[in-house]
């Protein structure tokens, strides 16, 4: 069974894996992964194992990424989908009761600033800021943008950094709440709620904005 060696290399780079790590995840030997990335030939079982490791279909392994994507049109599907997500989140806030508990400027700054700083440490400021600017593609498609697969590893790292930053900020917040002499039985629940806001913000940004954006780019590269 034949696959695209270049596609496997690109998918491996997106996940930040070496050939040895891909072999471990797929249950294959290093030599097998090396051979497939060289000539693209492998047994159906081997190709299925690699496809499962990347969470794609075997057919997708034979599809080369498109050189350019997008036609510059307004992305009405993205606009309507994101609007519905905002509506549902707002509905959940209303059902939760006191909606003002879900808004905290300091938590919002932390959950945006820390992942951006970590991304800059990893990929550089240019890549970090460029990744954030891609959010506009949820509203307007790019116009024949070239080599957009380079953004996929950066967006994947951003998702990881959002969760790690949210978790760290929440832990610091909880420590502050439970060790502060000003904490009483009356305000401990409020303090705990505020401490968890960074984790909530991180999850909302990662799952309702960044991951759909990453998946949209992947889809456009492969199918659109």
MARBA-3410 file (N, C-alpha, C, O; in Angstrom, 1 decimal):
224
0.9,-1.2,0.0,0.0,0.0,0.0,0.9,1.2,0.0,1.8,1.3,0.8 ~ 0.6,2.2,-0.9,1.4,3.4,-1.0,0.8,4.6,-0.3,-0.4,4.8,-0.4 ~ 1.7,5.4,0.3,1.3,6.6,0.9,2.3,7.7,0.6,3.3,7.4,-0.1 ~ 2.0,8.9,0.9,2.9,10.0,0.6,3.9,10.2,1.8,3.6,10.5,2.9 ~ 5.2,9.9,1.5,6.2,10.1,2.5,6.2,11.5,3.0,6.4,11.8,4.2
6.0,12.5,2.1,6.0,13.9,2.6,4.9,14.2,3.5,5.1,15.0,4.5 ~ 3.7,13.6,3.3,2.6,13.8,4.2,2.9,13.3,5.6,2.5,13.9,6.6 ~ 3.5,12.1,5.6,3.8,11.5,6.9,4.8,12.4,7.7,4.7,12.6,8.9 ~ 5.8,12.9,7.0,6.8,13.8,7.6,6.1,15.0,8.1,6.4,15.5,9.2 ~ 5.2,15.6,7.4,4.5,16.8,7.8,3.6,16.5,9.0,3.6,17.3,9.9
2.9,15.4,9.0,2.1,15.1,10.1,2.9,14.8,11.4,2.5,15.2,12.5 ~ 4.0,14.2,11.2,4.9,13.9,12.3,5.5,15.2,12.9,5.6,15.4,14.1 ~ 5.8,16.2,12.0,6.3,17.5,12.5,5.2,18.2,13.2,5.5,18.9,14.2 ~ 4.0,18.1,12.7,2.8,18.8,13.4,2.7,18.3,14.8,2.3,19.1,15.7 ~ 2.9,17.0,15.1,2.8,16.5,16.4,4.1,16.6,17.2,4.1,16.3,18.4
5.1,17.1,16.6,6.4,17.3,17.3,7.1,16.0,17.7,7.8,15.9,18.7 ~ 6.8,14.9,16.8,7.4,13.6,17.1,8.7,13.4,16.2,8.8,13.8,15.1 ~ 9.6,12.6,16.8,10.7,12.1,16.0,10.2,10.8,15.4,9.1,10.3,15.7 ~ 11.0,10.2,14.5,10.6,8.9,13.9,10.5,7.8,15.0,9.6,7.0,14.9 ~ 11.4,7.9,16.0,11.3,6.9,17.1,10.0,7.0,17.9,9.4,6.1,18.2
9.6,8.3,18.1,8.3,8.5,18.9,7.1,8.1,18.1,6.2,7.5,18.6 ~ 7.1,8.3,16.8,6.0,7.9,15.9,5.9,6.4,16.0,4.9,5.8,16.1 ~ 7.1,5.7,15.9,7.1,4.3,16.0,6.5,3.7,17.3,5.8,2.7,17.3 ~ 6.8,4.4,18.4,6.3,4.0,19.7,4.8,4.2,19.8,4.1,3.3,20.3 ~ 4.3,5.3,19.3,2.9,5.6,19.3,2.1,4.6,18.4,1.1,4.1,18.8
2.7,4.3,17.2,2.0,3.4,16.3,2.3,2.0,16.5,1.7,1.1,15.9 ~ 3.2,1.7,17.4,3.6,0.3,17.7,4.4,-0.3,16.6,4.3,-1.5,16.3 ~ 5.3,0.5,15.9,6.1,0.0,14.9,7.6,0.3,15.2,7.9,1.0,16.1 ~ 8.5,-0.4,14.5,9.9,-0.2,14.7,10.4,1.1,14.1,9.7,1.6,13.1 ~ 11.5,1.5,14.5,12.1,2.7,14.0,12.4,2.5,12.5,12.2,3.4,11.7
12.9,1.3,12.2,13.3,1.0,10.8,12.1,1.0,9.9,12.2,1.5,8.7 ~ 10.9,0.6,10.4,9.7,0.6,9.6,9.3,2.0,9.2,8.9,2.3,8.1 ~ 9.3,2.9,10.3,8.9,4.3,10.0,9.9,4.9,9.1,9.5,5.7,8.2 ~ 11.2,4.7,9.2,12.2,5.2,8.4,12.0,4.8,6.9,12.1,5.6,6.0 ~ 11.6,3.5,6.7,11.5,3.0,5.4,10.2,3.6,4.7,10.3,4.0,3.5
9.1,3.8,5.5,7.9,4.4,4.9,8.1,5.8,4.5,7.6,6.3,3.5 ~ 8.9,6.6,5.3,9.1,8.0,5.0,10.1,8.1,3.9,10.2,9.2,3.3 ~ 10.7,7.0,3.5,11.7,7.1,2.4,11.0,6.7,1.1,11.2,7.4,0.1 ~ 10.2,5.6,1.0,9.7,5.2,-0.2,8.1,5.1,-0.3,7.6,4.9,-1.3 ~ 7.5,5.3,0.9,6.0,5.4,0.9,5.3,4.0,0.8,4.1,4.0,0.6
6.1,2.9,0.9,5.5,1.6,0.8,5.4,1.0,2.2,6.3,1.0,3.0 ~ 4.2,0.3,2.4,4.0,-0.4,3.7,2.8,-1.3,3.6,2.0,-1.2,2.7 ~ 2.7,-2.3,4.5,1.6,-3.2,4.5,0.4,-2.4,5.0,0.5,-1.4,5.6 ~ -0.8,-3.0,4.6,-2.1,-2.3,5.1,-2.1,-2.2,6.6,-2.6,-1.2,7.1 ~ -1.6,-3.2,7.3,-1.6,-3.1,8.8,-0.7,-1.9,9.3,-1.0,-1.2,10.2
0.5,-1.8,8.6,1.4,-0.7,9.0,0.8,0.7,8.7,0.9,1.6,9.6 ~ 0.2,0.8,7.6,-0.4,2.1,7.2,-1.6,2.4,8.2,-1.7,3.6,8.6 ~ -2.3,1.4,8.5,-3.4,1.6,9.5,-2.9,2.1,10.8,-3.5,2.9,11.5 ~ -1.8,1.5,11.3,-1.2,1.9,12.5,-0.8,3.3,12.5,-1.0,4.0,13.5 ~ -0.1,3.7,11.5,0.3,5.1,11.3,-0.8,6.1,11.3,-0.8,7.1,11.9
-1.9,5.7,10.5,-3.1,6.5,10.4,-3.7,6.7,11.8,-4.2,7.8,12.1 ~ -3.8,5.6,12.5,-4.4,5.7,13.9,-3.6,6.6,14.8,-4.2,7.3,15.6 ~ -2.3,6.5,14.7,-1.4,7.4,15.5,-1.7,8.9,15.2,-1.6,9.7,16.2 ~ -2.0,9.2,14.0,-2.2,10.6,13.6,-3.7,11.0,13.7,-4.1,12.1,13.4 ~ -4.6,10.0,14.0,-6.0,10.2,14.0,-6.5,10.7,12.7,-7.4,11.6,12.6
-6.1,10.0,11.6,-6.5,10.3,10.2,-6.9,9.0,9.6,-6.6,7.9,10.1 ~ -7.5,9.0,8.4,-7.8,7.8,7.7,-6.6,7.4,6.8,-5.8,8.3,6.5 ~ -6.5,6.2,6.5,-5.3,5.8,5.6,-5.3,6.5,4.3,-4.3,6.8,3.8 ~ -6.5,6.8,3.7,-6.6,7.6,2.5,-5.9,9.0,2.6,-5.3,9.4,1.7 ~ -6.1,9.6,3.8,-5.5,10.9,4.0,-4.0,10.9,3.9,-3.3,11.9,3.6
-3.4,9.7,4.2,-1.9,9.6,4.2,-1.4,9.7,2.8,-0.2,10.0,2.6 ~ -2.2,9.5,1.8,-1.8,9.5,0.4,-2.1,10.9,-0.2,-1.7,11.1,-1.4 ~ -2.7,11.8,0.5,-3.1,13.1,0.0,-2.0,14.1,0.3,-1.7,14.3,1.5 ~ -1.4,14.7,-0.7,-0.5,15.8,-0.4,-1.2,17.1,0.0,-2.3,17.3,-0.5 ~ -0.6,17.9,0.8,-1.2,19.1,1.2,-1.2,20.1,0.0,-0.3,20.0,-0.9
-2.3,20.9,-0.1,-2.4,21.8,-1.2,-1.3,22.9,-1.1,-1.1,23.3,0.0 ~ -0.8,23.4,-2.2,0.2,24.5,-2.1,-0.3,25.8,-1.6,0.4,26.5,-0.9 ~ -1.6,26.1,-1.9,-2.2,27.3,-1.4,-3.7,26.9,-1.0,-4.3,26.0,-1.5 ~ -4.2,27.8,-0.1,-5.6,27.6,0.3,-6.4,28.9,0.4,-5.7,29.9,0.5 ~ -7.7,28.8,0.3,-8.5,30.0,0.4,-8.8,30.8,-0.8,-7.9,30.8,-1.7
-9.9,31.5,-0.9,-10.3,32.3,-2.0,-10.6,33.7,-1.6,-11.1,34.5,-2.4 ~ -10.4,34.1,-0.3,-10.6,35.4,0.2,-12.1,35.7,0.5,-12.4,36.9,0.8 ~ -13.0,34.7,0.4,-14.4,35.0,0.6,-14.7,35.0,2.1,-14.0,34.6,3.0 ~ -15.8,35.7,2.4,-16.3,35.7,3.8,-16.7,34.3,4.2,-17.4,33.6,3.5 ~ -16.3,33.9,5.4,-16.5,32.6,5.9,-17.8,32.6,6.7,-17.7,32.7,8.0
-18.9,32.5,6.1,-20.2,32.6,6.8,-20.4,31.4,7.7,-21.0,31.5,8.8 ~ -19.9,30.3,7.3,-20.0,29.1,8.2,-19.2,29.3,9.5,-19.7,29.0,10.6 ~ -18.0,29.9,9.4,-17.3,30.2,10.6,-17.9,31.2,11.5,-17.9,31.1,12.7 ~ -18.5,32.3,10.8,-19.1,33.3,11.6,-20.4,32.8,12.3,-20.6,33.1,13.5 ~ -21.2,32.0,11.6,-22.4,31.5,12.2,-22.1,30.5,13.3,-22.7,30.4,14.4
-21.1,29.6,13.1,-20.7,28.6,14.1,-20.1,29.3,15.3,-20.5,28.9,16.4 ~ -19.3,30.3,15.2,-18.7,30.9,16.3,-19.8,31.7,17.1,-19.8,31.8,18.3 ~ -20.7,32.3,16.3,-21.8,33.0,17.0,-22.7,32.1,17.8,-23.1,32.5,18.9 ~ -22.9,30.9,17.3,-23.7,29.9,18.1,-22.9,29.5,19.3,-23.6,29.3,20.4 ~ -21.6,29.3,19.2,-20.8,29.0,20.4,-20.9,30.0,21.5,-21.1,29.8,22.6
-20.8,31.3,21.0,-20.9,32.4,22.0,-22.3,32.4,22.6,-22.4,32.7,23.8 ~ -23.3,32.1,21.8,-24.7,32.1,22.4,-24.8,31.0,23.4,-25.4,31.2,24.5 ~ -24.3,29.8,23.1,-24.4,28.7,24.1,-23.6,29.0,25.3,-24.1,28.7,26.4 ~ -22.4,29.6,25.2,-21.6,29.9,26.4,-22.4,30.9,27.2,-22.4,30.8,28.5 ~ -22.9,31.9,26.6,-23.7,32.9,27.3,-24.9,32.3,28.0,-25.3,32.8,29.1
-25.5,31.4,27.4,-26.7,30.7,28.0,-26.3,29.9,29.2,-26.9,30.0,30.2 ~ -25.1,29.3,29.1,-24.6,28.6,30.3,-24.3,29.5,31.5,-24.5,29.2,32.6 ~ -23.7,30.7,31.1,-23.4,31.7,32.1,-24.7,32.2,32.8,-24.8,32.3,34.0 ~ -25.8,32.4,32.0,-27.1,32.8,32.6,-27.6,31.7,33.5,-28.2,32.0,34.6 ~ -27.6,30.5,33.0,-28.1,29.4,33.8,-27.3,29.2,35.2,-27.8,28.7,36.1
-26.0,29.6,35.1,-25.2,29.4,36.3,-25.6,30.4,37.4,-25.2,30.3,38.6 ~ -26.3,31.5,37.1,-26.8,32.4,38.1,-26.1,33.8,38.0,-26.4,34.5,37.1 ~ -25.2,34.0,38.9,-24.5,35.3,38.9,-23.5,35.4,37.8,-22.4,34.9,37.9 ~ -23.8,36.0,36.7,-23.0,36.1,35.5,-21.7,36.9,35.7,-20.7,36.7,35.0 ~ -21.7,37.9,36.7,-20.5,38.7,36.9,-19.4,37.9,37.4,-18.2,38.3,37.3
-19.6,36.7,38.0,-18.5,35.9,38.5,-17.6,35.4,37.4,-16.5,35.0,37.6 ~ -18.1,35.3,36.1,-17.4,34.8,35.0,-16.5,35.8,34.3,-15.9,35.5,33.3 ~ -16.5,37.0,34.8,-15.7,38.0,34.1,-14.6,38.6,35.1,-15.0,39.2,36.1 ~ -13.4,38.4,34.7,-12.3,38.9,35.5,-11.2,39.3,34.6,-10.6,38.5,33.9 ~ -10.8,40.6,34.5,-9.9,41.1,33.6,-8.5,40.6,33.8,-7.8,40.2,32.9
-8.1,40.4,35.1,-6.7,39.9,35.4,-6.6,38.5,34.9,-5.6,38.1,34.3 ~ -7.6,37.7,35.1,-7.5,36.3,34.7,-7.5,36.2,33.1,-6.7,35.4,32.6 ~ -8.2,37.1,32.5,-8.2,37.1,31.0,-6.8,37.5,30.5,-6.3,36.9,29.5 ~ -6.2,38.5,31.1,-4.9,38.9,30.7,-3.8,37.8,30.9,-3.0,37.6,30.0 ~ -3.9,37.1,32.0,-3.0,36.1,32.3,-3.1,34.9,31.3,-2.1,34.4,30.8
-4.4,34.5,31.0,-4.6,33.4,30.1,-4.3,33.7,28.7,-4.1,32.8,27.9 ~ -4.2,35.0,28.3,-3.8,35.3,26.9,-2.2,35.6,26.9,-1.6,35.2,26.0 ~ -1.7,36.3,27.9,-0.3,36.7,28.0,0.6,35.5,28.2,1.6,35.5,27.5 ~ 0.3,34.6,29.1,1.3,33.5,29.4,1.4,32.6,28.2,2.6,32.2,27.8 ~ 0.3,32.1,27.5,0.5,31.2,26.4,1.3,31.9,25.2,2.1,31.3,24.6
1.0,33.2,25.1,1.7,34.0,24.0,3.2,34.0,24.3,4.0,33.9,23.4 ~ 3.5,34.3,25.6,5.0,34.3,26.0,5.6,33.0,25.8,6.8,32.9,25.3 ~ 5.0,31.9,26.2,5.5,30.6,26.0,5.7,30.2,24.5,6.7,29.6,24.1 ~ 4.7,30.7,23.7,4.8,30.4,22.3,6.0,31.2,21.7,6.7,30.7,20.8 ~ 6.2,32.4,22.2,7.3,33.2,21.7,8.6,32.6,22.1,9.6,32.6,21.3
8.7,32.0,23.3,9.9,31.3,23.7,10.2,30.1,22.8,11.4,29.8,22.6 ~ 9.2,29.4,22.3,9.3,28.2,21.5,9.6,28.5,20.1,10.5,28.0,19.4 ~ 8.8,29.4,19.5,8.8,29.6,18.1,9.2,31.0,17.6,9.4,31.3,16.4 ~ 9.4,31.9,18.6,9.7,33.3,18.2,8.5,34.2,18.2,7.4,33.7,18.0 ~ 8.7,35.5,18.4,7.6,36.4,18.4,6.8,36.5,17.1,5.6,36.7,17.1
7.6,36.4,16.0,6.9,36.5,14.7,5.9,35.4,14.5,4.8,35.7,14.1 ~ 6.3,34.2,14.8,5.4,33.0,14.7,4.2,33.1,15.6,3.1,32.8,15.3 ~ 4.5,33.6,16.9,3.5,33.7,17.9,2.4,34.7,17.5,1.2,34.4,17.6 ~ 2.8,35.9,17.1,1.8,36.9,16.7,1.1,36.5,15.4,-0.1,36.8,15.2 ~ 1.8,35.8,14.5,1.2,35.4,13.3,0.1,34.4,13.5,-0.9,34.3,12.9
0.4,33.5,14.5,-0.6,32.5,14.9,-1.9,33.1,15.4,-3.0,32.7,15.1 ~ -1.7,34.1,16.2,-2.9,34.8,16.8,-3.7,35.5,15.7,-4.9,35.6,15.7 ~ -2.9,36.0,14.7,-3.6,36.8,13.6,-4.4,35.8,12.7,-5.3,36.3,12.0 ~ -4.2,34.5,12.8,-4.9,33.6,12.0,-6.4,33.4,12.4,-7.2,32.9,11.6 ~ -6.7,33.9,13.6,-8.1,33.9,14.0,-9.0,34.5,13.0,-10.2,34.2,13.0
-8.5,35.5,12.3,-9.4,36.2,11.3,-9.9,35.2,10.2,-10.9,35.5,9.6 ~ -9.2,34.1,10.1,-9.6,33.1,9.0,-10.9,32.5,9.4,-11.6,31.8,8.6 ~ -11.3,32.6,10.7,-12.6,32.1,11.1,-13.7,32.9,10.5,-14.9,32.5,10.5 ~ -13.4,34.2,10.1,-14.4,35.1,9.6,-14.2,35.3,8.1,-15.2,35.5,7.4 ~ -13.0,35.4,7.6,-12.7,35.6,6.2,-11.6,34.7,5.8,-10.5,34.6,6.4
-11.8,33.9,4.8,-10.8,32.9,4.3,-9.6,33.6,3.8,-9.7,34.7,3.2 ~ -8.4,32.9,3.9,-7.3,33.5,3.3,-7.4,33.5,1.7,-8.2,32.8,1.2 ~ -6.6,34.3,1.1,-6.6,34.4,-0.4,-5.3,33.8,-0.9,-4.3,34.4,-1.0 ~ -5.5,32.5,-1.3,-4.4,31.8,-1.9,-3.1,31.8,-1.0,-2.0,32.1,-1.5 ~ -3.3,31.6,0.3,-2.2,31.6,1.2,-1.3,30.4,1.0,-1.8,29.3,1.0
0.0,30.6,0.8,0.9,29.5,0.5,1.5,28.9,1.8,1.6,29.5,2.9 ~ 1.8,27.6,1.7,2.5,26.8,2.8,1.9,27.1,4.1,2.6,27.3,5.1 ~ 0.6,27.0,4.2,-0.1,27.2,5.5,0.1,26.1,6.5,-0.2,26.2,7.7 ~ 0.6,24.9,6.1,0.8,23.8,7.0,1.8,24.2,8.1,1.9,23.5,9.1 ~ 2.6,25.2,7.8,3.6,25.6,8.8,3.0,26.1,10.1,3.6,26.2,11.1
1.7,26.6,10.0,1.0,27.1,11.1,0.5,26.0,12.1,0.3,26.2,13.2 ~ 0.4,24.8,11.6,-0.3,23.7,12.3,0.5,23.4,13.6,-0.1,23.3,14.7 ~ 1.8,23.2,13.5,2.6,22.9,14.8,2.5,24.0,15.8,2.5,23.8,17.0 ~ 2.5,25.2,15.3,2.4,26.4,16.2,1.1,26.4,16.9,1.0,26.7,18.1 ~ 0.0,26.2,16.2,-1.4,26.2,16.8,-1.5,25.0,17.8,-2.2,25.2,18.8
-0.9,23.9,17.5,-0.9,22.8,18.4,-0.2,23.1,19.7,-0.7,22.8,20.8 ~ 0.9,23.8,19.6,1.6,24.2,20.8,0.8,25.2,21.6,0.8,25.2,22.8 ~ 0.1,26.1,20.9,-0.7,27.1,21.5,-1.8,26.5,22.4,-2.1,27.0,23.4 ~ -2.4,25.5,21.8,-3.5,24.8,22.6,-2.9,24.2,23.9,-3.5,24.3,24.9 ~ -1.7,23.5,23.8,-1.1,23.0,25.0,-0.7,24.1,26.0,-0.9,23.9,27.2
-0.2,25.2,25.5,0.2,26.3,26.4,-1.0,26.9,27.0,-0.9,27.4,28.2 ~ -2.1,27.0,26.3,-3.3,27.5,27.0,-3.7,26.7,28.2,-4.0,27.3,29.2 ~ -3.7,25.4,28.0,-4.1,24.5,29.1,-3.1,24.6,30.3,-3.5,24.7,31.4 ~ -1.8,24.6,29.9,-0.8,24.6,31.0,-0.8,25.9,31.7,-0.6,26.0,32.9 ~ -1.0,27.0,31.0,-1.0,28.3,31.6,-2.3,28.5,32.5,-2.2,29.0,33.6
-3.4,28.0,32.0,-4.6,28.0,32.8,-4.5,27.2,34.1,-5.0,27.6,35.1 ~ -3.9,26.0,34.0,-3.7,25.2,35.1,-2.7,25.8,36.2,-3.0,25.8,37.4 ~ -1.6,26.4,35.7,-0.7,27.1,36.6,-1.3,28.2,37.3,-1.2,28.4,38.5 ~ -2.0,29.1,36.5,-2.7,30.2,37.2,-3.7,29.8,38.2,-3.9,30.5,39.2 ~ -4.5,28.8,37.8,-5.5,28.3,38.8,-4.8,27.8,40.1,-5.4,28.0,41.2
-3.7,27.0,40.0,-3.1,26.5,41.2,-2.6,27.7,42.0,-2.7,27.7,43.3 ~ -2.0,28.7,41.4,-1.5,29.9,42.2,-2.7,30.6,42.8,-2.6,31.0,44.0 ~ -3.8,30.7,42.1,-5.0,31.3,42.7,-5.5,30.5,43.9,-5.9,31.2,44.9 ~ -5.5,29.2,43.8,-6.0,28.4,44.9,-5.1,28.5,46.1,-5.6,28.6,47.3 ~ -3.8,28.5,45.9,-2.9,28.7,47.0,-3.1,30.1,47.7,-3.1,30.2,48.9
-3.3,31.1,46.8,-3.5,32.4,47.4,-4.8,32.5,48.2,-4.9,33.1,49.3 ~ -5.9,31.8,47.7,-7.1,31.8,48.4,-7.0,31.1,49.8,-7.5,31.6,50.8 ~ -6.4,29.9,49.8,-6.4,29.1,51.0,-5.3,29.5,52.0,-5.3,29.0,53.2 ~ -4.4,30.4,51.6,-3.3,30.8,52.6,-3.5,32.2,53.0,-2.8,32.7,53.9 ~ -4.4,33.0,52.4,-4.6,34.4,52.7,-5.2,34.5,54.0,-6.2,33.9,54.3
-4.7,35.4,54.9,-5.4,35.7,56.2,-6.7,36.4,56.1,-7.5,36.4,57.0 ~ -7.0,36.9,54.9,-8.2,37.6,54.6,-9.4,36.7,54.2,-10.5,37.1,54.1 ~ -9.0,35.4,53.9,-10.0,34.4,53.5,-10.9,34.0,54.7,-10.4,33.6,55.7 ~ -12.2,34.1,54.5,-13.1,33.7,55.5,-14.1,32.6,54.9,-14.1,32.4,53.7 ~ -14.9,32.1,55.8,-15.9,31.1,55.3,-16.9,31.7,54.4,-17.6,31.0,53.6
-17.0,33.1,54.4,-18.0,33.8,53.6,-17.5,34.0,52.2,-18.2,34.0,51.2 ~ -16.2,34.2,52.0,-15.6,34.6,50.7,-14.8,33.5,50.1,-14.2,33.7,49.0 ~ -14.6,32.4,50.8,-13.7,31.3,50.2,-14.3,30.7,48.9,-13.5,30.4,48.0 ~ -15.6,30.6,48.8,-16.2,30.1,47.6,-16.1,31.0,46.4,-15.8,30.6,45.3 ~ -16.2,32.3,46.7,-16.0,33.3,45.7,-14.5,33.3,45.2,-14.3,33.4,44.0
-13.6,33.2,46.1,-12.2,33.2,45.8,-11.8,32.0,45.0,-11.1,32.1,44.0 ~ -12.4,30.8,45.3,-12.1,29.6,44.6,-12.7,29.7,43.2,-12.0,29.2,42.2 ~ -13.9,30.3,43.0,-14.5,30.4,41.7,-13.6,31.3,40.8,-13.4,31.0,39.7 ~ -13.1,32.4,41.4,-12.2,33.3,40.6,-10.9,32.6,40.2,-10.4,32.8,39.1 ~ -10.4,31.8,41.1,-9.2,31.0,40.8,-9.3,30.1,39.6,-8.4,29.9,38.9
-10.5,29.5,39.5,-10.8,28.6,38.4,-11.1,29.3,37.1,-11.2,28.6,36.0 ~ -11.3,30.6,37.1,-11.6,31.3,35.8,-10.6,31.2,34.8,-10.9,31.1,33.6 ~ -9.3,31.2,35.2,-8.2,31.1,34.2,-8.3,29.7,33.4,-8.1,29.7,32.2 ~ -8.7,28.7,34.1,-8.8,27.4,33.5,-10.0,27.4,32.6,-10.0,26.8,31.5 ~ -11.1,28.0,33.0,-12.3,28.1,32.1,-12.0,28.9,30.9,-12.3,28.5,29.8
-11.3,30.1,31.0,-10.9,30.9,29.9,-10.0,30.1,28.9,-10.2,30.2,27.7 ~ -9.1,29.4,29.5,-8.1,28.6,28.7,-8.9,27.6,27.8,-8.6,27.4,26.7 ~ -9.8,26.8,28.5,-10.5,25.8,27.8,-11.4,26.4,26.7,-11.5,25.8,25.6 ~ -12.0,27.5,27.0,-12.9,28.2,26.0,-12.1,28.6,24.8,-12.5,28.4,23.6 ~ -10.9,29.2,25.0,-10.1,29.7,23.9,-9.5,28.5,23.1,-9.5,28.6,21.9
-9.1,27.5,23.8,-8.5,26.4,23.1,-9.5,25.6,22.3,-9.2,25.2,21.1 ~ -10.7,25.3,22.8,-11.6,24.4,22.2,-12.6,25.1,21.3,-13.2,24.5,20.4 ~ -12.9,26.4,21.5,-13.9,27.1,20.7,-13.2,28.0,19.7,-13.9,28.5,18.8 ~ -11.9,28.3,19.8,-11.3,29.2,18.8,-10.1,28.5,18.2,-10.1,28.3,16.9 ~ -9.1,28.1,18.9,-7.8,27.7,18.4,-7.9,26.3,17.7,-7.4,26.1,16.6
-8.5,25.3,18.4,-8.6,24.0,17.8,-9.5,24.0,16.5,-9.1,23.4,15.5 ~ -10.7,24.7,16.5,-11.4,24.8,15.3,-10.6,25.4,14.2,-10.7,25.0,13.0 ~ -9.8,26.4,14.5,-9.0,27.1,13.5,-8.0,26.1,12.9,-7.8,26.0,11.7 ~ -7.3,25.4,13.8,-6.3,24.4,13.4,-7.0,23.3,12.5,-6.4,22.9,11.5 ~ -8.2,22.8,12.9,-8.8,21.8,12.1,-9.3,22.4,10.8,-9.4,21.6,9.8
-9.7,23.6,10.7,-10.1,24.3,9.5,-9.0,24.3,8.5,-9.1,24.0,7.3 ~ -7.8,24.7,9.0,-6.6,24.8,8.1,-6.3,23.4,7.6,-6.0,23.2,6.4 ~ -6.3,22.4,8.5,-6.1,21.0,8.0,-7.0,20.6,7.0,-6.7,19.9,6.0 ~ -8.3,20.9,7.2,-9.4,20.5,6.2,-9.1,21.2,4.9,-9.2,20.5,3.8 ~ -8.9,22.5,4.9,-8.6,23.2,3.6,-7.4,22.7,2.9,-7.4,22.7,1.7
-6.4,22.3,3.6,-5.2,21.8,3.0,-5.4,20.4,2.4,-4.8,20.1,1.4 ~ -6.4,19.7,2.9,-6.6,18.3,2.4,-7.7,18.1,1.5,-7.6,17.3,0.5 ~ -8.8,18.8,1.7,-10.1,18.6,1.0,-10.6,19.7,0.3,-11.2,19.6,-0.8 ~ -10.6,20.9,0.8,-11.3,22.1,0.3,-10.8,22.5,-1.1,-11.4,23.4,-1.7
END
